[in-house]
């Protein structure tokens, strides 16, 4: 149905959706088998010096990520809250709730 009359609209739609018109084209990356992955790993990790340095690098990266995570998750409750802004936010919330109820009653 779509193959015979392939208009500009359908070409644009396929381009927009990321579809390919050729059925033999490669859609995604090829799946690596475990043997290929092991061979690549053994090839890159051939020497013990390299594996030790990579292990140390991995530890440093994990420590750095742990520090970043602790910094992101720090407790925000110790920051003092301004009573002025707290009352402004509460008043605007109550105002919006009342406005919502009035609009629902008016248009119901």
C-alpha positions in Angstrom: 0.0 0.0 0.0 2.7 2.5 1.0 5.3 1.2 -1.4 3.5 2.1 -4.6 2.6 5.7 -3.8 5.4 7.0 -1.7 4.7 10.7 -1.5 6.8 13.5 0.0 4.6 13.4 3.2 5.5 9.7 3.8 9.1 10.3 3.1 9.1 13.2 5.6 7.2 11.0 8.1 9.8 8.2 7.8 12.6 10.7 8.2 10.9 12.3 11.2 10.3 8.9 12.9 13.8 7.7 12.0 12.5 4.9 9.8 14.6 3.6 6.9 12.9 2.7 3.6 15.5 0.1 2.7 14.8 -3.3 4.4 18.4 -4.4 4.3 19.8 -1.5 6.1 21.3 -1.9 9.6 19.0 -0.6 12.3 21.2 -0.8 15.4 24.6 -1.9 16.5 25.5 -5.5 16.1 25.3 -7.7 19.1 28.7 -8.8 20.4 29.0 -12.3 21.5 30.7 -13.2 24.7 33.6 -14.7 22.9 34.3 -11.4 21.0 34.0 -9.5 24.3 36.4 -11.8 26.1 38.9 -11.7 23.2 38.7 -7.9 23.2 39.1 -7.8 27.0 42.1 -10.1 26.9 43.7 -8.1 24.1 43.4 -4.9 26.0 44.2 -6.3 29.4 47.3 -8.3 28.3 49.8 -7.0 30.8 49.4 -7.0 34.6 50.8 -3.4 34.8 48.0 -2.1 32.7 45.3 -4.0 34.7 46.7 -2.7 38.0 46.7 0.9 36.7 43.2 0.4 35.3 42.0 -1.0 38.7 43.5 2.0 40.5 41.8 4.4 38.0 38.5 2.6 38.5 38.8 3.0 42.3 39.6 6.7 41.9 36.6 7.2 39.6 34.4 5.4 42.1 35.6 7.5 45.0 35.0 10.7 42.9 31.5 9.6 42.0 30.8 8.8 45.7 31.9 12.3 46.7 29.7 13.8 44.0 26.8 11.7 45.1 27.2 12.7 48.7 27.4 16.4 47.6 24.2 16.1 45.6 22.4 14.3 48.4 23.4 16.7 51.2 20.7 17.5 53.7 18.9 20.7 52.7 17.1 21.0 56.0 19.9 22.8 57.7 19.4 25.9 55.4 17.3 28.5 57.2 14.0 29.3 55.7 12.8 32.9 55.2 9.4 33.4 56.9 8.6 36.2 54.3 8.9 33.8 51.3 7.2 31.0 53.2 4.1 33.2 53.8 4.1 34.4 50.2 4.2 30.9 48.8 1.4 29.8 51.2 -0.8 32.8 50.3 -0.3 32.2 46.6 -1.2 28.6 47.0 -4.4 29.4 48.9 -5.3 32.1 46.3 -4.8 29.6 43.4 -7.0 27.0 45.2 -9.8 29.5 45.8 -9.5 30.7 42.2 -9.8 27.1 41.0 -12.9 26.5 43.1 -14.5 29.7 41.9 -13.8 28.9 38.2 -15.2 25.4 38.6 -18.4 26.7 40.3 -18.8 29.5 37.7 -18.4 27.2 34.7 -20.3 24.2 36.2 
